[in-house]
Amino acid sequence: MTKSQHVYDVRPRKDKRGVDVISDVLPFDRLWYIEPNAISNAIAYAKFRSPVTHAAIRVYDDAGNVIETHEHIGDFREF
């Protein structure tokens, strides 16, 4: 992980009601996504939140194992 890389963890909620997105770059402690498409919506959010930097997105199962990883390299846009 580089210094400019954001890391997002997508973890199933203990109450079995969707997933939490956890990252130190979020404005709040975590985000909660509920079904349908909770995981794909969480991944899309993490990619959108890092338009200029690299993002590493890790998806976990109920046992705490990483089941998917995604790398997103944002496009530099000059305004």
JODA-V413562 format. One record per backbone hydrogen bond with DSSP energy under -0.5 kcal/mol. NH is the residue of the N-H (numbers start at 1). CO is the residue of the C=O. Records with the same first field share a line. If there is no record, write none. Layout:
NH: CO / CO
//
This chain:
5: 2
6: 54
8: 56
9: 22
10: 58
11: 9 / 20
13: 18
16: 13
18: 16
19: 33
20: 11
21: 31
22: 9 / 20
23: 29
26: 23
31: 21
33: 19
41: 37
42: 38
43: 39
44: 40
45: 41
46: 42
47: 43
48: 44
49: 45
50: 46 / 47
51: 48
54: 4
55: 72
56: 6
57: 55 / 70
58: 8 / 56
59: 68
60: 10
61: 65
64: 61
67: 59
68: 59
70: 57
72: 55
74: 53 / 72
79: 77
//
